[in-house]
Amino acid sequence: MRVSEYDRGVVDGLRRAVSRLHEEAGEMNDPKARDILNTAALSIATLIRDAKAARQGKKD
């Protein structure tokens, strides 16, 4: 299935956000702050996965 430029841009942006959150978490001294940022990154990654699954479901 072909992905539109818009959809690709959204996914690329979300992936950059996940990477940035992990970078910020790596710089944190407070373990709770690190956990919060890593949890936020995981939530965004889950959104990406779910969006891909929904798009593939529409195809079938």
Buried (B, 14 or more C-beta within 10 A) or exposed (E): EEEEEEEEEBBEEBEEBBEEBBEBBEEBEEEEEBEBBBEBBEEBBEBBEEBEEEEEEEEE
